[in-house]
């Protein structure tokens, strides 16, 4: 999974599986980081629940990922 893959998605939100694949972590690790009590460890964007799935707005995630990573080819 690359940033380019996420950019090409048509869905408004992405889930923990996409974020996990991009960063080479498990979906459970993404979930734990989303709920961390430590602001330094927590993801800097808001997740929402869709049934039993934790989701994040795709554009908000991409804006953060581009700013933090600055990786032109979008590789994790």
C-alpha atoms as an extended CHARMM CRD file, in Angstrom:
* protein
*
        76  EXT
         1         1  UNK       CA              0.0000000000        0.0000000000        0.0000000000  PROA      1               0.0000000000
         2         2  UNK       CA              1.3140000000        3.4470000000       -0.9230000000  PROA      2               0.0000000000
         3         3  UNK       CA              0.0300000000        6.9930000000       -0.5450000000  PROA      3               0.0000000000
         4         4  UNK       CA             -0.6780000000        6.8900000000       -4.2610000000  PROA      4               0.0000000000
         5         5  UNK       CA             -2.9630000000        3.8820000000       -3.7110000000  PROA      5               0.0000000000
         6         6  UNK       CA             -4.8750000000        5.8200000000       -1.0520000000  PROA      6               0.0000000000
         7         7  UNK       CA             -5.0180000000        8.9380000000       -3.2430000000  PROA      7               0.0000000000
         8         8  UNK       CA             -6.5900000000        6.8710000000       -6.0300000000  PROA      8               0.0000000000
         9         9  UNK       CA             -9.3240000000        5.4730000000       -3.7930000000  PROA      9               0.0000000000
        10        10  UNK       CA            -12.7890000000        6.9180000000       -4.3040000000  PROA      10              0.0000000000
        11        11  UNK       CA            -14.0340000000        6.3370000000       -0.7620000000  PROA      11              0.0000000000
        12        12  UNK       CA            -14.3060000000        9.3270000000        1.5720000000  PROA      12              0.0000000000
        13        13  UNK       CA            -12.8920000000        7.3980000000        4.5220000000  PROA      13              0.0000000000
        14        14  UNK       CA            -10.1790000000        4.8120000000        5.0290000000  PROA      14              0.0000000000
        15        15  UNK       CA             -9.8680000000        2.2080000000        7.7480000000  PROA      15              0.0000000000
        16        16  UNK       CA             -7.2240000000        0.8090000000       10.0180000000  PROA      16              0.0000000000
        17        17  UNK       CA             -6.3100000000       -1.8650000000        7.4590000000  PROA      17              0.0000000000
        18        18  UNK       CA             -5.2030000000        0.7380000000        4.8940000000  PROA      18              0.0000000000
        19        19  UNK       CA             -3.2510000000        2.7530000000        7.4470000000  PROA      19              0.0000000000
        20        20  UNK       CA             -1.6600000000       -0.4110000000        8.8300000000  PROA      20              0.0000000000
        21        21  UNK       CA             -0.6220000000       -1.5730000000        5.3510000000  PROA      21              0.0000000000
        22        22  UNK       CA              0.9210000000        1.8130000000        4.5850000000  PROA      22              0.0000000000
        23        23  UNK       CA              3.0010000000        1.8940000000        7.7690000000  PROA      23              0.0000000000
        24        24  UNK       CA              3.7990000000       -1.8100000000        8.0560000000  PROA      24              0.0000000000
        25        25  UNK       CA              1.9070000000       -2.3000000000       11.2990000000  PROA      25              0.0000000000
        26        26  UNK       CA             -1.0850000000       -4.3480000000       12.3770000000  PROA      26              0.0000000000
        27        27  UNK       CA             -4.6190000000       -2.8960000000       12.3840000000  PROA      27              0.0000000000
        28        28  UNK       CA             -4.5930000000       -3.5040000000       16.1470000000  PROA      28              0.0000000000
        29        29  UNK       CA             -1.5290000000       -1.2860000000       16.5110000000  PROA      29              0.0000000000
        30        30  UNK       CA             -3.3150000000        1.4590000000       14.5420000000  PROA      30              0.0000000000
        31        31  UNK       CA             -6.2980000000        1.1190000000       16.8790000000  PROA      31              0.0000000000
        32        32  UNK       CA             -4.1230000000        1.2650000000       20.0220000000  PROA      32              0.0000000000
        33        33  UNK       CA             -2.3560000000        4.3650000000       18.6990000000  PROA      33              0.0000000000
        34        34  UNK       CA             -5.7350000000        5.9890000000       17.9500000000  PROA      34              0.0000000000
        35        35  UNK       CA             -6.8120000000        5.4570000000       21.5600000000  PROA      35              0.0000000000
        36        36  UNK       CA             -3.5100000000        6.2660000000       23.2570000000  PROA      36              0.0000000000
        37        37  UNK       CA             -3.6690000000        8.4670000000       26.3470000000  PROA      37              0.0000000000
        38        38  UNK       CA             -0.2980000000        9.9360000000       25.3720000000  PROA      38              0.0000000000
        39        39  UNK       CA             -0.7510000000       12.8320000000       22.9100000000  PROA      39              0.0000000000
        40        40  UNK       CA              2.7620000000       12.1750000000       21.5790000000  PROA      40              0.0000000000
        41        41  UNK       CA              1.7350000000        8.6290000000       20.5780000000  PROA      41              0.0000000000
        42        42  UNK       CA             -1.7850000000        9.3460000000       19.3070000000  PROA      42              0.0000000000
        43        43  UNK       CA             -2.5090000000        9.8770000000       15.6070000000  PROA      43              0.0000000000
        44        44  UNK       CA             -2.9670000000       13.6140000000       14.8580000000  PROA      44              0.0000000000
        45        45  UNK       CA             -6.3050000000       13.1730000000       13.0620000000  PROA      45              0.0000000000
        46        46  UNK       CA             -9.7610000000       12.1910000000       14.2350000000  PROA      46              0.0000000000
        47        47  UNK       CA            -11.1360000000        8.7090000000       13.7960000000  PROA      47              0.0000000000
        48        48  UNK       CA            -14.8590000000        7.9620000000       13.6750000000  PROA      48              0.0000000000
        49        49  UNK       CA            -16.7360000000        4.7210000000       14.1010000000  PROA      49              0.0000000000
        50        50  UNK       CA            -18.6430000000        3.1580000000       11.2190000000  PROA      50              0.0000000000
        51        51  UNK       CA            -20.3980000000        0.2590000000       12.8880000000  PROA      51              0.0000000000
        52        52  UNK       CA            -17.5000000000       -1.6730000000       14.3980000000  PROA      52              0.0000000000
        53        53  UNK       CA            -14.8550000000       -0.1610000000       12.0800000000  PROA      53              0.0000000000
        54        54  UNK       CA            -12.6270000000        2.7510000000       13.0090000000  PROA      54              0.0000000000
        55        55  UNK       CA            -12.3920000000        5.1380000000       10.0410000000  PROA      55              0.0000000000
        56        56  UNK       CA            -10.6090000000        8.4020000000        9.1990000000  PROA      56              0.0000000000
        57        57  UNK       CA            -11.4530000000       10.9550000000        6.4940000000  PROA      57              0.0000000000
        58        58  UNK       CA             -9.1990000000       10.0820000000        3.5520000000  PROA      58              0.0000000000
        59        59  UNK       CA             -8.3330000000       13.6800000000        2.6490000000  PROA      59              0.0000000000
        60        60  UNK       CA             -7.4300000000       14.5770000000        6.2520000000  PROA      60              0.0000000000
        61        61  UNK       CA             -5.1820000000       11.5460000000        6.4530000000  PROA      61              0.0000000000
        62        62  UNK       CA             -3.5240000000       12.3500000000        3.1220000000  PROA      62              0.0000000000
        63        63  UNK       CA             -2.8860000000       15.9740000000        4.1010000000  PROA      63              0.0000000000
        64        64  UNK       CA             -1.1950000000       14.8380000000        7.3040000000  PROA      64              0.0000000000
        65        65  UNK       CA              0.7470000000       12.0210000000        5.6240000000  PROA      65              0.0000000000
        66        66  UNK       CA              2.0680000000       14.2980000000        2.8710000000  PROA      66              0.0000000000
        67        67  UNK       CA              3.1430000000       16.9340000000        5.3810000000  PROA      67              0.0000000000
        68        68  UNK       CA              4.8220000000       14.5280000000        7.7550000000  PROA      68              0.0000000000
        69        69  UNK       CA              6.3680000000       12.1490000000        5.2880000000  PROA      69              0.0000000000
        70        70  UNK       CA              7.2490000000       14.4440000000        2.4200000000  PROA      70              0.0000000000
        71        71  UNK       CA              7.9190000000       11.3470000000        0.3490000000  PROA      71              0.0000000000
        72        72  UNK       CA              7.2680000000       12.1840000000       -3.2980000000  PROA      72              0.0000000000
        73        73  UNK       CA              6.7820000000        8.6250000000       -4.4980000000  PROA      73              0.0000000000
        74        74  UNK       CA              4.4000000000        7.7790000000       -1.6520000000  PROA      74              0.0000000000
        75        75  UNK       CA              6.2300000000        4.6760000000       -0.5190000000  PROA      75              0.0000000000
        76        76  UNK       CA              5.8220000000        3.6460000000        3.0980000000  PROA      76              0.0000000000
